[in-house]
Amino acid sequence: MAAKGSPEEALLIGVGGDHQLVESDQLAPAAVVVVREEVKKQLWLAGPLVAGALLQNVIQMISVMFVGHLGELPLAGASMASSFASVTGLSLLLETSVLSISLNTAAFVWMIPFGLGSAISTRVSNELGAGRPRAARLAVRVVVFMAVSEGLVIGLVLVCVRYIWGHAYSDEEEVVTYVAKMMLVIAVSNFFDGIQCVLSGVARGCGWQKIGVCVNLGAYYLVGIPSAYLIAFILHVGGMGLWLGIICGLLVQVLLLMAITLCTNWDKEAANAKDRVFGSSLPSDLAT
């Protein structure tokens, strides 16, 4: 054993202590670089998807804007042709007009989380297939953070423009006022929908299609639609009640998917992905 204060002890301290400090100092910058690269990869995948979806959706949004300035009745007719309001039995022109604008707006802002969900589906499936479970887990964490950030930013924008957004669709003051109220609901809906989109993308990338079907069935058909009917027609909240009911189903879906994702064993998922690849029943010439 080396004596106290001996050169050997100093050398051991230098190796065991200073080296660990150097590693800890280098760990944080390295983690930042890894996360930054992951964000770039997901934006590279999601960007074209978001742009294409936005361009496709803008055409319908602009057409509804034009129709709205012809009056409340034409706007209601356009709504019944482009949304589910036509099958709810809701016959009031104001409710139908505002639902048209709300659905149009929600579909427009939904394109961003839609792109993120498609991107994370590709990233997770690629990383699991390559046998990199830690990279897949990092990708999930990054995309959830991106979805939460997007939901907060878009929600803030929707709240800030709620008193002027309705004027783009209609000159009717009653419609504009109702749209301002609905924008708050849309902001909340978009926040949870963004998280739902990326978690659903994770489920697709992991091959949890059956689990996803069960979650969607339970969340929307057992919770969402009954809640929408209760709030809109029993409690007489109207069109906003339909939206609040769907948000209830959306919240259940987010909680279930989040619980499943948090409990995931990524090493096991990578092994399952490997088994699916090598256990494919396709002939080798078709598989290649």
N, C-alpha and C positions, 0 to 999 in steps of 0.2 A: 504494500500500500504506500502511495506517495505521501511524504510528509506535508504538513500544512504549510502553504506558501511556496511549495516547490514548483519548479517550471512545468512539471507534468500536470499539476493541478490547474495552473493558469492556462495551459493548452487545452485541457478538457473543458474548462469553463468557456474558453473562447469558442470551442467547437459547438458545445451544447447550448450556450446561451446566445451569443452574438449571431450565430447562424440561424437560429430560430427567429430572432428579431428581424434579420434580413428577409427571411421567408415571409413573415407576417407583413412586413412593409411592402413586399412585392406582390402580395396576394390581392390586396384591394385594387391596385391599378389593373392587374391581370383580369380580375373579375369584371371590371368596368369595360375593358376591351372586348371580352367575350360577350357581354350583354349587348354592347353596341353593335357588334357584328351580327348577333341574332336579330336585332331590330332591323338592320339593313336587309337581311335575308327575307324577313317576313314582309317588309315594305316592298321589296322587289317582286315578291309573288303576289301580294295583295293589290299593288298599285294598278296594274292593267285591269284586274277584275273590277275594282271600284270604278275606274274610269269608264269602262264599257257599260257597266250597269247604270251609272249616272247618265250617260248619254242616251241610253234607251229609255230611262224613266223621265228625263226632262221633257221629252216630246209630249207625253201624256199630261205632265204637270202644266206645261204652257197652254195646252189646249183647254184644260179646265179653267185656267186663269182667263182666257179669252171668253169662254162661254159664260163665266160668272158675271162679266160686265154687261151681258145682255139682259140680266135680271135674275131674280131669285128662282123663278120657275124653270128657266133653261138650266141653271146650275143644278137644281134638284134632279132634273132629267139626266144630266150628265153623270151625276152621282149614282143614280140607279143603274146606269149602264156600266159603271166602272168599279163598283164596290158591293159588298154584301148587304148594304142597307136595303136593297130591293126585296130581300127575302125575310126581313125581320118583322114586317108588318107595320113599320114606322112610317106613317103617311104625312107627318107634318113637314112642310117645305123647309122650315128653318132647320129642323133636326137633320133632314136629309142633306141639305146644302152644307152644313157644318161638318157632317160626317165625311162628305166628299173631300172637303179641304183637309180635314184631319188625316184621312187615309192617304191622301196625296202627299202631304208633308211627311208623315211617318215613313212612307215608302221611300221617299227621297233620302232622308237622313239614315235610313237603314242600310243603304248601299255600302257604307264604310264598314260596319261590323260584318256585313256579308262577305266583303273581300277578306277581312281578317280571318273569318271562320274558314273560308276556302284555303287560305294560306297555311293556317295551322294544321289543317287536315293533311296537306301535302307534307309539311315539315315533320309532323309526328310519325306518319307512315314511313317516310324515308329513313328517319333516325332509328325507329324500331326495327325496320327491315335490315338496316346496316349493323344492328347489334350495339347501338349506342343509347342505352336507356337514360343515362344522365343528360345527354344532349336533348332528348325528347322532353324530359322533365323541365329543363331550362327553357325550352321553347314554349311550353305551356305557361310557365310563370311569366315570361316576357309578354306573351300575347294577352294574358288576362290583365296585366298592368296596362297594356296599350288600350284594351277595350274599356277599362275603367276610366282612363284618362280621356279617351274619346267621348265617352258618355257624359263626363263632367263638362267638357268644353262645349260640346254640341248642346247639352242641356242649358248651359249658361247663355249661349247664343239664342236659343229658342225663347228663353224667358225675357231676354233683352228686346227681342223684336216682336213680342206677342201683340203689342198694340198697333203695329203697322203691317203685320203679315197679312191680315185679312183683307186689307185694301188691295192687295195684288190680285185677289180673286173676285171681290164683289164691292159695289158701292153702297150696299145696304148696311146701315149702321148697326142694325140688330145682328146681322151675320158677323160683322167685324168684332163686335163685343163678345159674342159667343165664342168665336175663334180664339180670342185672347184668353178666355178661360180654358179652352181645350189645349192650348199650347203648354200650359203647366202640366197637364196630364200626359201629353206627348213627350215632354222632356223626361218625365219619370219612366214612361214606357220605353223610350229609346235607351235609357241607361241600363235597365235590366235586360232589354232585348240584345244589347251589345254583348253583355256577358254570356247570355244564352247562346248567341251565335258562335262565339269562340269555343265554348264548352261543347256544343254540338259538333263543331269541327274536330275537337279532340276525340270525341266519341267515334266519329267516322274514321279518323286516322288510326284508332286502336282496333277498329273492327267491331265496335259495340252497337251495330245497327239494331239488333233485337232489343237491347236495353233502351236505346233511343226511342224506338217505337212505343215501348211500354211507358216510358216517362212522358212522352208527348200525349199519348192517349189518356193517361191519368190526369195530367196537369190541365189540359184544355177541355176535354170532354167530361171529366168528372168534377172539375173545379171551375175552370174558366167560364164555360158556357152557362152552367147553372148560376154562377155568381153574376154574370152579365144580365141574365134574365131577372134575377132577384133585385139587383140594384136599379136596373132601368125601368122595369114594369111594376114590380111590387112596391118598391120604395119611391117610384115615380121621379127618378133622377133624369131620365131621358137619355139622349145620345151619349152624354158623358158617362152615364151608368154602364152602357155597353162597353165602353173603353176601360172603365175601372174594373169590370168583371174579368176582362181578358188579362189585365195586369195582375189580378189575383192568380190566374192560372200560370202566367209568366213567372211570377215569383216562386211558385211551387216548383216549376220546371228548373229554375236556376238553382234552388236549394238542393234538389235531388241530384242534378248533374254535378254540382260542386262537391257534394258529399261523396259521390262515386269517384270523382277525380282525385280528391284528397286521400281516399283510401286505396288508390291504385298502387300496386307493386310493379314498378316500371321494369325491373329486371325480369319479372315473370312475363310481362307483356312483350318484351323483346324476345324472350324464348318462344312465346306463342307465335309471334310473327315469323320467326325462323321455322317453326314447325309447319306453319301454313305454306311457306314458300317451298320447302322440301317435300311437303306432303301433298302438293298439287297433283290433281288427277289428269292434268293436261298432258298430252304427248310432248316429248322433249322438243320435237321440231316446231310445234305450235307455241310452246312456252318461250322459245328463243325468237 
